[in-house]
């Protein structure tokens, strides 16, 4: 897996529930790093209650799954 700083992007889409990891922890690391803190992170999850906890890690917003593609594009 590449580090966020090695794969420059203008936005990061990140699921909260990852195999062996929590997307909120990854988001927090992205936001703490000087070279990646400017990158907006959109977190998503099938558990809509997760929305309550996503902003503590610095995420720009949250999208509940399943989501409409148009909603995702509008958010981006």
HELIX and SHEET records of a PDB file:
HELIX    1   1 UNK A    4  UNK A    6  5                                   3    
HELIX    2   2 UNK A   23  UNK A   32  1                                  10    
HELIX    3   3 UNK A   48  UNK A   50  5                                   3    
HELIX    4   4 UNK A   51  UNK A   54  1                                   4    
HELIX    5   5 UNK A   55  UNK A   57  5                                   3    
HELIX    6   6 UNK A   69  UNK A   75  1                                   7    
SHEET    1   A 3 UNK A  11  UNK A  15  0                                        
SHEET    2   A 3 UNK A  40  UNK A  45  1                                        
SHEET    3   A 3 UNK A  61  UNK A  64  1                                        
SHEET    1   B 2 UNK A  17  UNK A  18  0                                        
SHEET    2   B 2 UNK A  21  UNK A  22 -1                                        
END                                                                             
